[in-house]
């Protein structure tokens, strides 16, 4: 089972349980030789549906469990447009807090850069931006491919090429914003574009992914290594509060029994917290 973690400075922190929110594709590099061997030769936890082997593919089932984790399909990345706009003469009462714009229609909601989300939070709280301004966030909902950003695994894009590609790819996001605020560009005080490369670099997501594309990979993140629990977007993909809440609850269920949960809740009730 788990004995702890070794930090980058060599210090070891002993623990009988570790919750790992690193991408599942990085798990191999975080385990020692014994851990890698154990997870490679073990099956999925017996009470879990093995989605990675659901197709009964001979080649898949011949591979070790850790190798299968390495090869799990990744979701596509996101493309973001963050805006600060001059709100002079803009009637916020006529705007919604959130919009979904289907750039190519409803025929295929998962198509590349089709479903565009536009968030307009100042409608709910006008203190989120200085007086006379608003912030707007538009993004492609997990529908931006990574390959075009790494030049299809060929030569690395130059800075000029990268910036030009950001502007080109973000046009659909501008179109979505302008379908709501037609003069958004002329109102722009600041605009920032986040690409799959941004996610890869600053959030350490392999290929800018937002998680595993395999449904119900490990519902509570438990593994064949006692005390090692996985969580994060590799287990339940996505961003924001919903994904974090599901992952946290799943990890808690893996580490602590339902009976312990109930006893803890009873104590909180006795203290008047619940």
Rosetta blueprint (number, residue, H / E / L):
1 X L
2 X L
3 X L
4 X E
5 X E
6 X E
7 X L
8 X L
9 X L
10 X L
11 X L
12 X E
13 X E
14 X E
15 X L
16 X L
17 X L
18 X E
19 X E
20 X E
21 X L
22 X L
23 X L
24 X H
25 X H
26 X H
27 X H
28 X H
29 X H
30 X H
31 X L
32 X L
33 X H
34 X H
35 X H
36 X H
37 X H
38 X H
39 X H
40 X H
41 X H
42 X L
43 X L
44 X L
45 X L
46 X L
47 X L
48 X L
49 X L
50 X L
51 X H
52 X H
53 X H
54 X L
55 X L
56 X L
57 X L
58 X H
59 X H
60 X H
61 X H
62 X H
63 X L
64 X L
65 X H
66 X H
67 X H
68 X H
69 X H
70 X H
71 X L
72 X L
73 X L
74 X E
75 X L
76 X L
77 X E
78 X E
79 X E
80 X E
81 X E
82 X E
83 X E
84 X E
85 X E
86 X E
87 X L
88 X L
89 X L
90 X L
91 X L
92 X H
93 X H
94 X H
95 X L
96 X L
97 X L
98 X E
99 X E
100 X E
101 X E
102 X E
103 X L
104 X L
105 X L
106 X L
107 X L
108 X L
109 X L
110 X L
111 X L
112 X L
113 X L
114 X L
115 X E
116 X E
117 X E
118 X E
119 X E
120 X L
121 X H
122 X H
123 X H
124 X L
125 X L
126 X H
127 X H
128 X H
129 X L
130 X L
131 X L
132 X L
133 X E
134 X E
135 X E
136 X E
137 X E
138 X E
139 X E
140 X E
141 X E
142 X E
143 X E
144 X E
145 X L
146 X L
147 X H
148 X H
149 X H
150 X L
151 X H
152 X H
153 X H
154 X L
155 X L
156 X L
157 X L
158 X L
159 X H
160 X H
161 X H
162 X H
163 X H
164 X H
165 X H
166 X H
167 X H
168 X H
169 X H
170 X L
171 X H
172 X H
173 X H
174 X H
175 X H
176 X H
177 X H
178 X H
179 X L
180 X L
181 X L
182 X L
183 X L
184 X H
185 X H
186 X H
187 X H
188 X E
189 X E
190 X E
191 X E
192 X E
193 X E
194 X E
195 X L
196 X H
197 X H
198 X H
199 X H
200 X H
201 X H
202 X H
203 X L
204 X L
205 X L
206 X H
207 X H
208 X H
209 X L
210 X L
211 X L
212 X E
213 X L
214 X L
215 X L
216 X L
217 X L
218 X L
219 X L
220 X L
221 X L
222 X E
223 X L
224 X L
225 X L
226 X L
227 X L
228 X E
229 X E
230 X E
231 X L
232 X L
233 X L
234 X L
235 X L
236 X L
237 X L
238 X L
239 X L
240 X H
241 X H
242 X H
243 X H
244 X H
245 X H
246 X H
247 X H
248 X H
249 X H
250 X H
251 X H
252 X H
253 X H
254 X H
255 X H
256 X L
257 X L
258 X H
259 X H
260 X H
261 X H
262 X H
263 X H
264 X H
265 X H
266 X H
267 X H
268 X H
269 X H
270 X H
271 X L
272 X L
273 X L
274 X L
